[in-house]
Amino acid sequence: MIRSIVCGSLMLLALLSSGCATQGSYDYSALQASKPRSILVIPPMNNSVEINASNIYLSTLSRPLAEKGYYVFPVAVINQFLQENGLQSPADMHDVPLDKFAEHLNPDAILYIVIEDWGQKYEILSSTTVVKANMTLVDAKTGTTLWETRVSYAQGSGDNGGGLVGMLVQAVVDQVVGTMVDQTPTVARAANNIAINNPGQGLLNGPYRAQ
């Protein structure tokens, strides 16, 4: 039963992903002028109440950025390196001057993320897994904003067609499954996919993009 619920949730995720493109076109002039080849991802600042949100979200960022054609500094190694140099929280890491990153790591661009909301929200007859964050990519030498976007995604459960009794049963199942299977990494990956690949708003392809 758990497997079927998870599979159903993934199907819903795919359907929702197909209709979330943002209209309009981003001004890419700064990104095109900078032409970054490498991206240093700073561990996300976490403004949510979920204490593990930063580490979980950090683990979902390397793949979509690499698939867009950029070299991504190993996020776990960078996190450890920064902590070993006295920066114990993402807030401290976000305050590091750009010239320090240039001196020790020499990235072309730096990605800053601020998590605004994260986790599973339970109501009487439904549950929703939410990921909301802001991404800002800056030139590592000048601090110029190259690209920024808002990441927002919610995967919910609701009426399963079985009436009130069915909804109550489903609500109980959702809470049981939620304690066993953390859906936030899946939702975060979907959110990243939408934000990074959104036509006209997402990140432009990097130099290592597979043809």
C-alpha positions as CSV (number, residue, x, y, z in Angstrom):
1,M,0.0,0.0,0.0
2,I,2.8,2.4,0.9
3,R,4.5,1.8,-2.5
4,S,1.3,2.5,-4.4
5,I,0.8,5.8,-2.4
6,V,4.3,6.9,-3.1
7,C,4.0,6.0,-6.8
8,G,0.7,7.9,-7.0
9,S,2.4,11.0,-5.4
10,L,5.2,10.8,-8.0
11,M,2.7,10.7,-10.8
12,L,0.9,13.8,-9.4
13,L,4.3,15.5,-9.1
14,A,5.0,14.9,-12.8
15,L,1.6,16.2,-13.8
16,L,2.0,19.3,-11.8
17,S,5.5,20.0,-13.0
18,S,4.3,20.1,-16.6
19,G,2.1,23.1,-16.0
20,C,4.2,25.4,-13.8
21,A,6.2,27.5,-16.3
22,T,6.4,31.2,-15.6
23,Q,5.5,33.6,-18.3
24,G,7.8,36.3,-19.5
25,S,11.6,36.4,-20.2
26,Y,14.4,37.1,-17.7
27,D,17.1,39.6,-18.6
28,Y,20.2,37.4,-19.1
29,S,22.6,40.2,-20.2
30,A,24.7,40.0,-17.0
31,L,24.9,36.2,-17.1
32,Q,25.8,36.2,-20.8
33,A,28.5,38.8,-20.1
34,S,30.0,36.9,-17.1
35,K,29.9,33.4,-18.8
36,P,30.5,31.4,-15.6
37,R,31.9,27.9,-16.0
38,S,31.9,26.9,-12.3
39,I,29.4,27.4,-9.5
40,L,30.0,27.3,-5.8
41,V,26.8,26.5,-3.8
42,I,26.8,28.0,-0.4
43,P,24.7,25.9,2.1
44,P,21.2,27.4,2.2
45,M,20.1,29.8,4.9
46,N,17.0,28.3,6.6
47,N,14.1,30.5,7.7
48,S,11.8,27.5,8.1
49,V,11.1,25.6,11.3
50,E,12.6,22.3,9.9
51,I,16.1,22.1,11.3
52,N,17.3,19.6,8.6
53,A,16.0,21.7,5.6
54,S,19.4,23.2,4.7
55,N,21.3,19.9,4.5
56,I,18.5,18.1,2.7
57,Y,18.1,20.9,0.1
58,L,21.9,21.2,-0.4
59,S,21.9,17.5,-1.4
60,T,19.4,18.2,-4.3
61,L,21.3,21.0,-6.0
62,S,24.4,19.6,-7.6
63,R,22.7,17.4,-10.2
64,P,20.4,19.9,-11.9
65,L,23.2,22.5,-12.0
66,A,25.6,20.0,-13.5
67,E,23.0,18.9,-16.0
68,K,22.7,22.5,-17.2
69,G,26.4,22.4,-18.1
70,Y,28.2,23.9,-15.1
71,Y,31.0,22.5,-12.9
72,V,29.6,22.4,-9.4
73,F,32.0,22.4,-6.5
74,P,31.3,19.3,-4.3
75,V,28.7,20.6,-1.9
76,A,29.5,18.3,1.0
77,V,33.2,19.0,0.7
78,I,32.6,22.8,0.6
79,N,30.3,22.6,3.6
80,Q,32.9,20.7,5.6
81,F,35.6,23.1,4.5
82,L,33.7,26.1,5.6
83,Q,32.8,24.6,9.0
84,E,36.5,23.7,9.6
85,N,37.4,27.3,9.0
86,G,35.1,28.5,11.8
87,L,31.8,29.1,9.8
88,Q,29.3,27.0,11.7
89,S,26.1,28.2,10.2
90,P,24.8,29.0,6.7
91,A,24.2,32.6,8.0
92,D,28.0,32.9,8.7
93,M,28.8,31.4,5.3
94,H,26.6,33.9,3.5
95,D,28.5,36.7,5.1
96,V,31.9,35.6,3.8
97,P,33.5,38.3,1.6
98,L,33.8,37.4,-2.1
99,D,37.5,37.9,-2.1
100,K,37.9,35.1,0.5
101,F,36.1,32.6,-1.8
102,A,38.3,33.8,-4.7
103,E,41.4,33.4,-2.7
104,H,40.7,29.8,-1.5
105,L,38.4,28.3,-4.2
106,N,38.3,30.7,-7.2
107,P,34.8,30.0,-8.4
108,D,33.3,31.8,-11.4
109,A,29.9,32.2,-9.7
110,I,28.3,31.7,-6.3
111,L,24.8,30.4,-5.7
112,Y,23.1,31.7,-2.5
113,I,19.8,30.1,-1.4
114,V,17.4,31.2,1.4
115,I,14.7,28.7,2.4
116,E,11.4,30.3,3.3
117,D,9.2,27.3,4.0
118,W,9.9,23.5,4.1
119,G,8.3,20.3,5.2
120,Q,5.1,18.4,5.5
121,K,1.9,20.2,6.7
122,Y,-0.9,18.1,8.1
123,E,-4.5,19.2,8.2
124,I,-7.6,17.2,9.2
125,L,-8.2,15.6,5.8
126,S,-5.1,16.3,3.8
127,S,-1.4,16.8,3.9
128,T,1.0,19.0,1.8
129,T,4.7,18.8,1.4
130,V,6.1,22.3,0.7
131,V,9.4,23.7,-0.5
132,K,9.8,27.5,-1.0
133,A,13.2,29.2,-1.4
134,N,14.9,32.0,-3.2
135,M,18.0,31.5,-5.4
136,T,20.5,34.2,-6.3
137,L,23.5,33.5,-8.6
138,V,26.2,36.2,-8.4
139,D,29.5,36.8,-10.1
140,A,32.2,35.6,-7.7
141,K,34.5,38.6,-8.5
142,T,32.2,41.5,-8.8
143,G,29.1,40.5,-6.8
144,T,26.9,41.3,-9.8
145,T,23.6,39.3,-9.8
146,L,23.7,37.0,-12.8
147,W,20.4,35.2,-12.2
148,E,17.8,34.9,-9.5
149,T,14.5,33.0,-9.1
150,R,11.9,31.9,-6.6
151,V,11.6,28.2,-6.0
152,S,8.1,27.2,-5.0
153,Y,6.4,23.8,-5.1
154,A,3.8,22.0,-3.1
155,Q,2.7,18.4,-3.4
156,G,-0.6,17.6,-1.8
157,S,-3.0,14.9,-1.0
158,G,-6.8,15.3,-0.9
159,D,-10.0,13.7,-1.8
160,N,-9.3,10.2,-3.2
161,G,-12.9,9.7,-4.4
162,G,-14.0,7.7,-1.5
163,G,-16.1,10.3,0.3
164,L,-15.7,11.5,3.8
165,V,-14.7,8.0,5.1
166,G,-12.2,7.6,2.3
167,M,-10.7,11.0,3.0
168,L,-10.3,10.2,6.7
169,V,-8.6,6.9,6.0
170,Q,-6.3,8.6,3.4
171,A,-5.4,11.3,5.9
172,V,-4.4,8.7,8.4
173,V,-2.4,6.8,5.8
174,D,-0.7,10.1,4.7
175,Q,0.5,10.8,8.2
176,V,1.8,7.3,8.7
177,V,3.6,7.3,5.4
178,G,4.9,10.8,6.2
179,T,6.6,9.6,9.3
180,M,8.3,6.8,7.4
181,V,9.1,8.4,4.0
182,D,10.4,12.0,3.9
183,Q,8.9,13.5,0.7
184,T,10.8,16.8,0.9
185,P,13.9,15.6,-1.2
186,T,11.5,14.6,-4.0
187,V,9.6,17.8,-3.8
188,A,12.8,19.8,-3.7
189,R,14.1,18.1,-6.8
190,A,10.9,18.9,-8.6
191,A,11.1,22.5,-7.4
192,N,14.7,22.8,-8.7
193,N,13.8,21.3,-12.0
194,I,11.0,23.8,-12.5
195,A,13.1,26.8,-11.4
196,I,16.3,25.9,-13.2
197,N,14.8,24.7,-16.5
198,N,11.8,27.1,-16.8
199,P,11.9,28.5,-20.3
200,G,12.5,32.2,-20.3
201,Q,13.1,32.3,-16.6
202,G,15.4,29.4,-15.8
203,L,19.2,29.3,-15.8
204,L,20.9,29.4,-19.2
205,N,22.9,26.4,-20.4
206,G,26.5,26.3,-19.2
207,P,29.6,25.5,-21.3
208,Y,29.6,21.8,-20.4
209,R,26.0,21.1,-21.4
210,A,25.7,17.7,-23.0
211,Q,24.5,18.0,-26.6
